[in-house]
Amino acid sequence: MDILKISHISKSFGSNKVINNLSFSVPEHSVFGFIGKNGAGKTTTMKIVLGLLKSDEGEIFVNGEKVSFGQNETNRFIGYLPDVPEFYGFMTPMEYLLMCGEITGMPKKQVKEKSAELLQMVGLAEAKKRIRSFSRGMKQRLGIAQALLNSPRLLICDEPTSALDPVGRKEILDILHSVREHTTVIFSTHILSDVERICDRIAFLHEGSIVKSGTLEEIRGMRRGNGIAVEFLEPEAATRFLGLYGDGAQGEETNVTVYDREGNAMERIMEVLLHNHISVQRIERLEPTLEDLFLEVAAR
């Protein structure tokens, strides 16, 4: 089942079309990476999903129910972590979560038990100090706890790791990966290593439209390898190979890269090696990385 379905959404601000006929879906219990450079339309899309912005056209369904601008019925299925979460700095984490539970009408006993469970999960169970003294990473972790308080079917996170150091990023990613058993996670980002670490599915957003989407394996399979690396036992063998192969190969010392422009480079490499009795230590196809694909999309 798709927990989120976005169908032909468009949104303009004046003459600037931010979202252009956008369509994609997010399967239940997946971690979905929404990738795009700054200004691609990621935050605008999330605000439309939350009913905070009105789309010019198209439909959105959360857990099978249609999203309507200005209404929050479908938000009962959603937990949301903005890119810069704000808190009452004079409160402790427990006080803040208890207040959030009271506002949403959760039974007091349930709120207290759930808050303690979530603070333990995000590593803040022993944090008794006021939120104003928290680091950015601690605030992000508290924001995730708050977003999970109502046991949402869908957790939406807007750039959750963009301003964190490597330790803070790892902590947030570990938490997002761990909650997938209970909820579906969609997070926007331009940090590609985060996507490769925890995502099942991804979508590249460029100028308001999805240009590539699918599983990580499917995305990588959309392009053939950029080239083939050949490592020789000695520099003389590499030099001899370069002379025989001709255009499309370059290298130094014992390492040569052959660019597979026509898709037949591997066969030609093997032919040159076998016919000329040249020994090699390693042959490896260089698969395109997410960074290669992202830069390709961004250059359009």
VOVEX-846893 format. One line per 3 residues: number of its first residue (from 0); for each residue x, y, z of C-alpha. Coordinates in steps of 0.05 Angstrom, whole numbers, padded with zeros to 5 digits. Example, Ala and Ser with C-alpha at 12.3 -4.5 7.8 and 13.67 -1.06 7.14 Angstrom:
2
0) 00246,-00090,00156 ~ 00273,-00021,00143
//
This chain:
300
0) 00000,00000,00000 ~ 00023,00071,-00015 ~ 00018,00113,00048
3) 00029,00177,00006 ~ 00006,00189,-00065 ~ 00019,00255,-00101
6) -00016,00262,-00168 ~ -00002,00319,-00218 ~ 00011,00374,-00167
9) 00030,00443,-00191 ~ 00044,00507,-00152 ~ 00064,00577,-00174
12) 00082,00639,-00135 ~ 00067,00695,-00183 ~ 00102,00679,-00248
15) 00150,00630,-00214 ~ 00127,00558,-00223 ~ 00157,00521,-00164
18) 00121,00454,-00173 ~ 00106,00429,-00243 ~ 00059,00369,-00253
21) 00091,00331,-00196 ~ 00072,00258,-00185 ~ 00102,00203,-00141
24) 00081,00154,-00087 ~ 00114,00128,-00023 ~ 00103,00055,-00004
27) 00086,00038,00068 ~ 00144,00022,00115 ~ 00197,00049,00069
30) 00249,00104,00078 ~ 00240,00151,00019 ~ 00294,00202,00000
33) 00268,00265,-00033 ~ 00330,00293,-00067 ~ 00340,00361,-00098
36) 00384,00422,-00095 ~ 00363,00484,-00057 ~ 00302,00516,-00090
39) 00280,00452,-00125 ~ 00212,00452,-00091 ~ 00222,00402,-00035
42) 00196,00444,00023 ~ 00138,00471,-00018 ~ 00117,00400,-00034
45) 00118,00380,00040 ~ 00077,00441,00060 ~ 00024,00422,00008
48) 00023,00351,00036 ~ 00011,00381,00105 ~ -00046,00425,00079
51) -00007,00488,00095 ~ -00003,00510,00023 ~ -00056,00504,-00031
54) -00035,00472,-00096 ~ -00058,00502,-00162 ~ -00079,00434,-00188
57) -00072,00360,-00173 ~ -00089,00315,-00114 ~ -00054,00286,-00054
60) -00075,00226,-00013 ~ -00047,00206,00055 ~ -00067,00136,00079
63) -00121,00136,00026 ~ -00153,00202,00048 ~ -00151,00265,00006
66) -00111,00324,00032 ~ -00149,00390,00033 ~ -00117,00459,00042
69) -00133,00491,00109 ~ -00158,00427,00140 ~ -00118,00380,00184
72) -00158,00315,00181 ~ -00103,00277,00144 ~ -00049,00305,00191
75) -00072,00256,00244 ~ -00032,00205,00203 ~ 00030,00250,00198
78) 00088,00269,00243 ~ 00129,00329,00218 ~ 00200,00352,00232
81) 00215,00420,00200 ~ 00286,00438,00180 ~ 00293,00484,00241
84) 00246,00460,00296 ~ 00227,00511,00349 ~ 00214,00497,00423
87) 00197,00533,00487 ~ 00268,00540,00514 ~ 00247,00544,00587
90) 00218,00473,00586 ~ 00252,00406,00595 ~ 00243,00353,00541
93) 00192,00315,00583 ~ 00152,00379,00598 ~ 00151,00396,00525
96) 00126,00328,00502 ~ 00073,00327,00557 ~ 00048,00394,00533
99) 00045,00370,00461 ~ 00006,00308,00482 ~ -00043,00350,00522
102) -00055,00396,00462 ~ -00070,00337,00417 ~ -00119,00307,00467
105) -00080,00244,00484 ~ -00096,00212,00552 ~ -00048,00237,00605
108) -00023,00167,00624 ~ -00011,00149,00551 ~ 00026,00214,00538
111) 00072,00203,00597 ~ 00088,00131,00578 ~ 00098,00148,00504
114) 00141,00209,00521 ~ 00187,00168,00565 ~ 00193,00114,00511
117) 00210,00165,00457 ~ 00260,00203,00498 ~ 00295,00137,00512
120) 00295,00121,00437 ~ 00326,00188,00417 ~ 00377,00187,00473
123) 00347,00243,00515 ~ 00320,00203,00573 ~ 00372,00231,00621
126) 00370,00302,00593 ~ 00337,00342,00650 ~ 00364,00411,00630
129) 00324,00465,00595 ~ 00316,00460,00519 ~ 00349,00529,00510
132) 00416,00497,00527 ~ 00409,00440,00476 ~ 00455,00432,00417
135) 00427,00431,00346 ~ 00432,00355,00345 ~ 00395,00348,00411
138) 00339,00393,00385 ~ 00333,00351,00322 ~ 00327,00289,00365
141) 00274,00321,00408 ~ 00238,00343,00344 ~ 00235,00271,00321
144) 00208,00249,00388 ~ 00153,00302,00384 ~ 00137,00282,00312
147) 00128,00209,00333 ~ 00086,00225,00395 ~ 00020,00208,00361
150) 00048,00143,00329 ~ 00041,00171,00258 ~ 00035,00128,00196
153) 00080,00177,00159 ~ 00139,00216,00186 ~ 00160,00276,00143
156) 00228,00306,00156 ~ 00252,00369,00120 ~ 00329,00369,00114
159) 00338,00335,00182 ~ 00414,00330,00178 ~ 00435,00391,00138
162) 00465,00432,00195 ~ 00493,00375,00237 ~ 00564,00350,00247
165) 00581,00278,00226 ~ 00564,00250,00295 ~ 00497,00287,00298
168) 00480,00264,00227 ~ 00494,00191,00245 ~ 00450,00196,00306
171) 00391,00224,00267 ~ 00399,00174,00210 ~ 00402,00116,00259
174) 00338,00139,00291 ~ 00302,00148,00224 ~ 00324,00079,00202
177) 00301,00047,00267 ~ 00230,00075,00265 ~ 00214,00046,00196
180) 00185,-00016,00230 ~ 00129,00028,00257 ~ 00122,00084,00207
183) 00140,00106,00137 ~ 00195,00159,00132 ~ 00202,00211,00077
186) 00258,00262,00083 ~ 00284,00316,00038 ~ 00358,00326,00030
189) 00416,00344,-00016 ~ 00465,00302,00025 ~ 00472,00241,-00019
192) 00511,00198,00031 ~ 00451,00202,00078 ~ 00407,00175,00023
195) 00453,00117,00007 ~ 00458,00101,00081 ~ 00384,00089,00098
198) 00337,00098,00038 ~ 00299,00044,00002 ~ 00271,00089,-00052
201) 00290,00158,-00078 ~ 00264,00212,-00124 ~ 00305,00267,-00157
204) 00268,00333,-00159 ~ 00291,00385,-00209 ~ 00255,00451,-00223
207) 00191,00424,-00192 ~ 00188,00358,-00229 ~ 00211,00287,-00215
210) 00264,00268,-00265 ~ 00286,00201,-00236 ~ 00253,00157,-00184
213) 00255,00085,-00159 ~ 00297,00040,-00114 ~ 00371,00054,-00106
216) 00386,-00005,-00152 ~ 00337,00019,-00205 ~ 00365,00090,-00203
219) 00437,00066,-00210 ~ 00415,00020,-00267 ~ 00387,00078,-00308
222) 00458,00091,-00333 ~ 00512,00045,-00356 ~ 00579,00049,-00320
225) 00620,00111,-00334 ~ 00681,00071,-00351 ~ 00725,00011,-00336
228) 00786,00011,-00291 ~ 00844,-00035,-00311 ~ 00902,-00045,-00264
231) 00965,-00076,-00293 ~ 01021,-00113,-00258 ~ 01074,-00065,-00284
234) 01076,00004,-00317 ~ 01105,-00024,-00382 ~ 01043,-00067,-00392
237) 00998,-00007,-00381 ~ 01037,00035,-00431 ~ 01034,-00021,-00483
240) 00958,-00029,-00472 ~ 00946,00046,-00481 ~ 00984,00045,-00547
243) 00943,-00015,-00573 ~ 00875,00008,-00548 ~ 00879,00079,-00576
246) 00826,00132,-00564 ~ 00781,00125,-00504 ~ 00835,00102,-00455
249) 00880,00142,-00410 ~ 00923,00127,-00349 ~ 00989,00131,-00313
252) 01036,00082,-00279 ~ 00997,00016,-00274 ~ 00926,00044,-00275
255) 00885,00056,-00338 ~ 00813,00081,-00346 ~ 00774,00063,-00408
258) 00712,00105,-00423 ~ 00654,00062,-00445 ~ 00620,00111,-00493
261) 00592,00058,-00541 ~ 00576,00004,-00490 ~ 00626,-00046,-00519
264) 00690,-00026,-00483 ~ 00695,-00089,-00441 ~ 00695,-00134,-00503
267) 00748,-00091,-00536 ~ 00792,-00091,-00473 ~ 00789,-00167,-00468
270) 00806,-00173,-00542 ~ 00868,-00128,-00536 ~ 00891,-00164,-00473
273) 00882,-00235,-00500 ~ 00910,-00224,-00569 ~ 00972,-00189,-00542
276) 00982,-00233,-00481 ~ 00981,-00175,-00432 ~ 00970,-00194,-00359
279) 00927,-00152,-00312 ~ 00916,-00150,-00238 ~ 00845,-00122,-00237
282) 00789,-00102,-00283 ~ 00730,-00065,-00253 ~ 00669,-00031,-00283
285) 00660,00038,-00252 ~ 00587,00045,-00235 ~ 00555,00114,-00232
288) 00547,00141,-00162 ~ 00487,00180,-00135 ~ 00532,00241,-00139
291) 00542,00230,-00214 ~ 00467,00224,-00224 ~ 00452,00284,-00180
294) 00501,00328,-00218 ~ 00473,00303,-00284 ~ 00402,00322,-00261
297) 00424,00390,-00234 ~ 00459,00407,-00299 ~ 00395,00400,-00340
//
